[in-house]
Amino acid sequence: MARLYRLATKSLQLAALLITVFVTVTLLTSTNETQPDSSKSDVNSNDAESLHFLPPRGGDEGGGRVLCWVLTSPERHHLRAWPVKQTWASHCDHHVFMSTRADEKLGAVRLQVSEGYELLWGKTKAALQYLYHHHLHHAEWFLKADDDTFVVVENLRYMLQPYDPRLPLYFGKKFKSANISQGFMGGGAGYVLSREAVRRVVEQGFTNSTLCTAGHRGREDLQLGACLAAVGVMAADSRDHLGRDRFLSFTPETLLSPGGVTAKGHAWFWNLVYYPTREGPGCCSDTAVTFHYVSPTMMRSLHYLLYTLRLASPSDPPPPRPPDDAASVNKQEKTS
């Protein structure tokens, strides 16, 4: 019974903490939700081991290790990439930043492509080729994020538990396309590919221009979606069992506010979203994996609320007194 009580208490604490996160974030200063400038790249084998490692976990069957690769650019290393490294990236088994300038301290590799949003397809191909050649066997799952994406890695692991990374799968926020019957995953909310999906897209897709677009120009997410479909990678459903989204294209503040998505200038979203999607308190899964358009300030706030803040339990012992309070109270007791 005591064990069941502890489990129930922990579940209630987690649920209350998630509510606290959402409510607090809605009070934060609004994030600038403009089109992200992620457009950079070059593959230099000399940069191969600027990846950051943690001890291996898991195996090939269900769940497994997660490698997080983050698209960034030289001018955003300090402003955007460092807050990612200092917060959620440390929860991945491995993480690497894909840029056009190597930065050993950050863990950024230099991809050999030109910068520019219109060239993001070329950068994404270079990044996946880099992962294939240097890190394919360092993880079972490969998560792509932008440098303004916040990822709850523990929830990603939880979501992936039922799935075998030896199958050709990818997950994310799914959108409709007239040319891709299974839809494609939007880039901003991030997406995760199984090891088999990475292998297929590099070995079969990037080597065949009839399957995948040659050159560097094009929308990263749309081009990759078409390429993955062509090599038999399934665009899987990442929603929870209640149909609530786990990969989220906007901040909690925007999603929790009725009309917030349109008010932020994203009316296009409703025409393209693949599954029925809601705004307001029912917008998001309680095991959400990603949020997009997250400022460095909000990124640090979310990380604190999720990983540092804890709810006190009635069963907790009384807290120790703060130093000044203890001294003054002791002095008061002596004079009484």
C-alpha positions in Angstrom: 0.0 0.0 0.0 2.8 2.4 0.8 4.3 1.8 -2.6 1.0 2.5 -4.3 0.6 5.6 -2.2 4.0 6.9 -3.3 3.3 6.2 -6.9 -0.1 7.9 -6.7 1.5 10.9 -5.0 4.3 11.1 -7.6 1.7 11.0 -10.4 -0.3 13.8 -8.8 2.9 15.9 -8.4 3.8 15.4 -12.0 0.3 16.4 -13.2 0.3 19.5 -11.0 3.8 20.4 -12.2 2.8 20.3 -15.8 -0.2 22.6 -15.0 2.2 24.9 -13.3 4.5 24.9 -16.3 1.7 25.9 -18.7 0.2 28.5 -16.4 3.5 30.1 -15.7 4.6 30.2 -19.3 1.4 32.0 -20.3 2.6 34.9 -18.0 6.0 35.1 -19.7 6.8 37.8 -22.3 5.6 36.8 -25.7 8.1 35.1 -27.9 8.9 36.5 -31.3 7.3 33.9 -33.5 8.6 34.9 -36.9 10.0 32.5 -39.5 13.1 30.9 -38.1 16.3 31.7 -39.8 17.8 28.2 -39.9 19.8 28.0 -43.1 23.3 26.9 -42.8 25.7 24.0 -43.6 29.0 22.0 -44.5 30.3 18.3 -43.8 33.8 18.3 -42.5 35.0 14.9 -41.4 37.6 16.6 -39.1 34.6 17.7 -36.9 33.4 14.2 -36.5 33.7 13.8 -32.8 32.4 17.1 -31.6 29.4 15.1 -30.6 28.6 15.0 -26.8 28.1 11.5 -25.3 26.4 10.0 -22.3 26.6 6.4 -21.3 24.6 4.1 -23.7 21.1 3.1 -22.7 18.5 0.8 -24.1 18.8 -1.6 -27.0 17.4 -2.0 -30.5 13.9 -3.3 -29.5 11.6 -0.5 -28.4 12.9 2.8 -27.0 16.6 3.0 -27.2 19.2 5.8 -27.3 18.3 9.2 -28.7 20.7 11.4 -30.6 19.5 15.0 -30.9 20.7 17.1 -33.8 20.0 20.8 -33.8 20.1 23.1 -36.8 21.7 26.4 -36.1 24.0 29.0 -37.7 27.2 30.8 -36.7 25.4 34.1 -35.7 23.0 32.1 -33.5 25.6 30.0 -31.6 25.7 32.2 -28.6 22.1 33.6 -28.6 20.2 30.5 -29.5 22.3 27.3 -29.5 23.9 27.8 -26.1 20.5 28.0 -24.2 19.6 24.7 -25.9 22.9 23.1 -24.8 22.4 24.4 -21.3 18.9 23.1 -21.0 17.2 20.2 -22.8 20.1 18.9 -24.9 21.8 17.5 -21.9 18.9 15.0 -21.5 19.7 13.4 -24.9 22.1 10.5 -25.0 24.1 12.4 -27.5 23.7 15.9 -29.1 25.3 17.7 -32.0 24.7 21.1 -33.5 24.7 21.4 -37.3 26.1 24.7 -38.4 28.3 26.3 -41.1 31.1 27.0 -38.5 32.7 24.4 -36.3 32.6 25.2 -32.6 34.2 22.5 -30.4 33.0 24.0 -27.1 29.4 24.1 -28.3 29.6 20.8 -30.1 28.9 22.2 -33.6 30.0 20.7 -36.8 30.7 22.5 -40.0 28.4 21.3 -42.8 29.6 22.1 -46.3 26.6 23.9 -47.8 25.7 27.6 -48.1 23.4 29.4 -45.7 19.9 30.7 -46.5 16.4 29.6 -45.6 15.8 28.7 -49.2 18.8 26.3 -49.0 17.6 24.5 -45.9 17.0 21.3 -47.9 20.7 21.1 -48.7 21.6 21.6 -45.1 19.3 18.9 -43.9 20.7 16.4 -46.4 24.2 17.3 -45.4 23.3 16.8 -41.7 21.7 13.4 -42.3 24.7 12.3 -44.3 27.0 13.4 -41.5 24.9 11.4 -39.0 24.9 8.3 -41.3 28.7 8.4 -41.8 29.7 9.2 -38.2 27.0 8.3 -35.7 24.5 5.8 -37.2 25.3 3.2 -34.5 25.5 5.7 -31.6 21.7 5.8 -31.3 18.5 4.1 -32.3 16.5 7.4 -32.8 17.6 10.7 -34.3 15.7 13.8 -33.3 15.9 16.9 -35.4 15.2 20.3 -33.7 15.7 23.9 -34.5 17.5 26.2 -32.1 14.2 27.7 -31.0 12.6 24.3 -30.2 12.2 23.0 -26.7 12.2 19.3 -26.3 11.0 17.2 -23.3 13.3 14.3 -24.0 11.9 12.0 -21.3 8.5 12.3 -23.0 10.1 11.4 -26.3 11.5 8.3 -24.8 8.2 7.4 -23.4 6.4 7.9 -26.7 9.0 5.8 -28.6 8.8 2.8 -26.2 6.3 0.8 -28.2 8.2 1.2 -31.5 11.1 -0.8 -33.0 13.9 1.5 -34.5 14.7 -1.3 -37.0 11.5 -0.3 -38.7 11.4 2.6 -41.2 9.5 5.2 -39.1 9.4 8.9 -38.4 7.3 11.0 -36.0 6.5 14.7 -35.6 3.8 17.3 -36.2 2.0 16.0 -39.3 0.8 18.3 -42.1 -1.1 17.6 -45.3 0.4 17.8 -48.8 -1.3 17.2 -52.2 1.8 15.3 -53.3 2.4 13.2 -50.2 -0.5 11.0 -49.3 0.8 10.1 -45.9 1.6 13.7 -45.1 4.9 15.1 -43.8 6.3 16.3 -40.5 6.7 20.1 -40.0 10.3 21.2 -39.3 9.6 23.7 -36.6 8.2 21.2 -34.1 11.0 18.8 -34.8 10.8 15.2 -35.9 12.4 11.9 -35.0 13.7 9.3 -37.4 14.4 5.6 -36.6 17.9 4.4 -37.4 16.4 2.4 -40.4 14.8 5.6 -41.7 18.1 7.4 -41.6 19.8 4.5 -43.4 17.2 4.3 -46.1 17.0 8.0 -46.9 20.8 8.3 -47.2 21.5 5.0 -49.0 18.4 4.9 -51.3 17.1 8.4 -51.4 20.0 10.8 -51.6 21.7 8.6 -54.2 18.6 8.7 -56.6 17.3 12.0 -57.9 14.1 10.3 -59.1 13.2 9.6 -55.5 14.6 12.6 -53.7 15.1 16.2 -55.0 18.7 16.8 -56.0 20.3 20.2 -55.2 20.1 22.3 -52.2 16.9 24.4 -52.7 13.6 23.7 -51.2 11.6 23.5 -48.0 13.4 21.1 -45.7 10.4 19.5 -44.1 8.3 19.1 -47.3 11.3 17.7 -49.4 12.3 15.3 -46.6 8.7 14.1 -46.3 8.5 13.3 -50.0 11.9 11.7 -49.9 11.1 9.5 -46.9 7.8 8.4 -48.4 9.6 7.5 -51.6 11.9 5.1 -49.8 9.2 3.5 -47.8 9.5 5.3 -44.4 6.1 5.6 -42.6 4.9 9.0 -41.3 3.6 7.6 -38.0 1.1 9.2 -35.7 2.8 10.9 -32.7 -0.4 11.9 -30.9 -1.3 10.3 -27.5 -4.1 7.8 -27.0 -6.6 10.7 -26.6 -5.6 12.2 -29.9 -3.8 15.2 -28.3 -0.7 16.5 -30.0 2.8 15.8 -28.6 4.8 17.6 -31.2 3.7 21.2 -31.1 4.4 24.0 -33.6 4.0 26.9 -31.2 4.7 27.9 -27.6 2.5 26.9 -24.7 1.3 30.5 -24.4 0.1 30.6 -28.0 -1.6 27.2 -27.9 -3.3 27.7 -24.6 -4.9 30.9 -25.7 -8.1 30.5 -27.8 -7.4 32.1 -31.1 -3.7 32.5 -30.3 -2.4 30.7 -33.4 -4.3 32.9 -35.8 -3.6 36.0 -33.7 0.2 35.3 -34.1 -0.2 35.3 -37.8 -0.4 31.6 -38.4 -3.8 31.2 -40.0 -2.1 28.9 -42.6 -1.7 26.3 -39.9 -5.4 25.4 -39.9 -5.5 24.6 -43.6 -2.4 22.3 -43.5 -2.7 20.5 -40.2 -3.3 16.8 -40.8 -5.3 15.8 -37.7 -8.0 17.7 -35.9 -6.2 20.2 -33.6 -7.6 22.3 -30.7 -6.6 25.5 -28.9 -7.0 26.2 -25.3 -6.5 23.9 -22.3 -7.2 20.8 -24.4 -4.6 21.7 -27.0 -1.7 19.5 -25.8 -0.9 16.1 -24.5 0.2 15.8 -20.9 3.2 14.0 -22.4 4.1 16.7 -24.9 7.5 16.3 -26.5 8.2 19.6 -28.3 7.3 23.3 -28.5 8.4 25.7 -31.2 9.2 29.5 -31.3 10.7 29.3 -27.8 12.9 32.2 -26.9 16.1 31.7 -24.8 14.3 33.2 -21.8 11.4 30.9 -22.1 13.7 27.9 -22.7 15.4 28.5 -19.4 12.1 29.0 -17.7 10.6 25.8 -19.0 13.7 23.9 -18.0 13.5 25.2 -14.5 9.8 24.5 -14.1 10.2 21.0 -15.4 13.5 19.9 -13.9 14.2 22.0 -10.8 10.9 23.2 -9.4 9.2 20.5 -7.3 5.9 20.3 -5.4 6.2 19.9 -1.7 4.3 16.9 -0.3 2.4 16.8 2.9 4.5 13.8 3.8 7.8 15.8 3.4 9.6 16.6 6.6 9.7 20.2 7.7 12.3 22.2 5.7 15.5 23.4 7.3 15.4 27.1 8.2 17.3 29.6 6.1 20.5 30.7 7.7 19.5 34.3 8.6 16.1 33.1 9.9 17.6 30.4 12.1 20.1 32.8 13.6 17.5 35.5 14.4 15.0 33.0 15.8 17.7 31.4 18.1 18.6 34.9 19.3 15.0 35.7 19.9 14.6 32.5 21.9 17.6 33.4 24.1 16.2 36.8 24.9 12.8 35.5 25.7 
